């Protein structure tokens, strides 16, 4: 008996929660970003991301494509999406507002997940609301570092969630997932540094947090591969 479920069990729960019905509900609630919020995200992200045309970009933990919707506005990109739940990718596959995206089904937070992509594949890896659901954040961060080109950039976006933000069937995950509800902006940057990232900026998403659609304040960490 350990202090939490084994990782395969946790992954199976996630796939069950995000079956077709769960993916539909997620997409209705969080899968599409309103135009004014897209502009706010661009205002917060543009100073942190400088990409050459046709840069290789990965949306990690892509869900149904909300971050892809935003990333497409940064310029002409070669965009990939990694998502563990096939039903979520089905939603992304049928979107008409994100352009062409290379889709891959898979998790990212186990050492074996590193085989999803070759080392040095991406100029930018970005994740929105993914760190709070990682079973093994350090394994995920090591994989992300491997997938980045030397000097490549990482953008991590998440929210200042409390325990009561995890409701219904999700409530059991609070004490299983290490980053489910941290209130400090220091934890993720500290962990990124432990695996070799160079942390560049840490702060709240100033423009996004002023949007009326933002219910939980969001933060952004930018880091780079050595």
N, C-alpha and C positions, 0 to 999 in steps of 0.2 A: 504494500500500500504506500503510495507516494502522496505528496501534498497536492497533486493535481492529476488530471487525466493524462494518459500517454498521448503523444502527438497524433498518432493515427486516429485515435478516438475523437480528439478535438477537431481534426480535419473532416471527419465524417459528419460530425454535428454541423459544421459550417456548410457543407454541401447540402445537408438536409434543410437547414434553415433558408438557404438560398436555392431551393428548387424552383420550378417554374413560377409558382404562386409567389414565393418570397422575392424572386427577382423582379416580378411585375410590381409588387408593392414598393420595393426599393427604388425602382426606376421612377415611379410616380412621385415619390417623396424627395429623392435626392439625385436622380439620374440626369436631370436636365437643368442647366444653369440659365437663369433669366438674363436677357441682354444687358441690363444695367449691372448685374453682378459679374458678367463676363468682363465688362469694361473695368470694373473694380479690381478683378483678379489680374488683368493685364497691367493695371497701374502698379500693383504690388509686385508682380513678377518681373516686369520688363527691366528694372534696374539690376536684377540679379542674374539674368540670363541673356547672354550674347552669343547667338548661334550663327554659323555660316549657313548659306543656302544649302538645302538638302542634308542638313545634319541628321545623324541617327539618334532618335529619341525613343525612350521606353517609358510608358506609363505602367508602373508596377502596382498591382492590385487595382486594376482599371475599373472594376465594377461594370456598370453599364455605359461608361464613357463620358462622365461629366468632365473629368480632367482632359481627356482627349479633345473635347469640345473647346476648351480654353487653349490648349497647346497649339491647336491648328491655327490659331490667330497670331502665333509668334513668328510666322513666316513659312516658306516652303520647307517642309520637313519630311523625313522618312520615319514615319511613326509606327511603333510597335506597341502592343498591349499584352500584358501578362495578367491573367485572372484565373483564380482557382476554380470558380464555379461555372460550368458550361452554360447554365441558364442565363447568367449575367452576360457572358459573351454573345449569346444569341441576341440579346437586346442591342448590344453594341454593333453587331454585324448588320443589323437592319436600319441603323441610323443613317440619315441623309445629310447631317450637319457636321460631320467630322472628316469627310474625305476618305482616302484610302488608308486603312490601318491593317498591319500584319498582326493577326491574332494568335495567341498561344495559350492553351489551358495549362495551368500549373500553379503550385505554391512557390514561395521564395524563401522560406525560413527554416530550411534544413540543408545541411552540407550537400546532400544528394541533388538538391534543386539547382546547383550551380551548372549542371549540364544543359539547362534550358538555352543558354547562350554561350558563345565562345568568349574567352577573355578579350577585353578591349573592344567590345562591340558598339558601345554607345558614347556619344558626345554628351548626352544629358539623360539622367534617370530622374523621374519625378513621381512622387506618390502623394495622393490626397486621401486622408482618412484611412490609411493603411497601417501605420505603426501601432495604433491602438488594438489592432486585431492580430498582431504577430505573436505566435507561441514562443518563438526563439528570436528575439530582436537581433542579438549579436550574430547569429547565423545569417539572417537576412542581410544585415549590413555588410558582412564579409562577402556575400554573393554580389551585392550591388557594387562594391568596390572592385571586385574581379571583372564585372561586366563593363565598367567604365574604361574609356581610353585614358592614358596618362594625361592628367590635367583636366579630365572631364568633370562635369558639374553634377551635383546631386541637389535636388530640391525636395524637402520633406514638409508636408502640410498636414496639420492635425488640429484638434480642438481641445479647449480646456474643459474636458468632461469631468463630471462628478459621478459618484457611484450610482446616484439615482437616474443618471442618463441611460443606464442599461436596464431595460424593462422586459417583462414577459419572459420568453424563453432565453433571451440574451442575459438575463440577470445572473445566471450561473457562471458566465464567462468572466465576470469582474475579477474574481480571485484566481483565475486560470491564466490570464493574459497579463504579462508584466507591465505593459504600457496602456492598460485599459482606461485609467483615469488619473494620470499624474497631473498635478496642478503647477508644477515648476517648469519653466522653460529651459532649465539646465540639464535635465536628465537625458534627452535624446542627443544633444550635442556632446555630452560627456561620453555616451556609449559609442557614438560615431568616432570620436577621437581614439577610443580604445582599440578599434579595429584598423586604424590607420588613415581615416579621413582628416583633411584639413578643414576645420570649421571656419566659414567666412563670415556669416551673419546669422544672428538669432533675434527674432522679434515678433511682435504681433502683426497681423495682416491689417494694416491701418485702414486702407480703403474698403476692403471687404467687410471689416467689422462695423463699418458705418452703414452698411446696406440694411434695409428693413427686413430682408429675407434671412439675415444671419441671426440664428437663435443662440448658437454657442460660439463664443469668440474663437477665432482661428489664429494659429501661429505658423511661422515659416522659418525653417532652418535651411541655409544654403551651405554646402560644403563642396570640396573638390578632392579628386584623387591626386596623389602626389605626382 
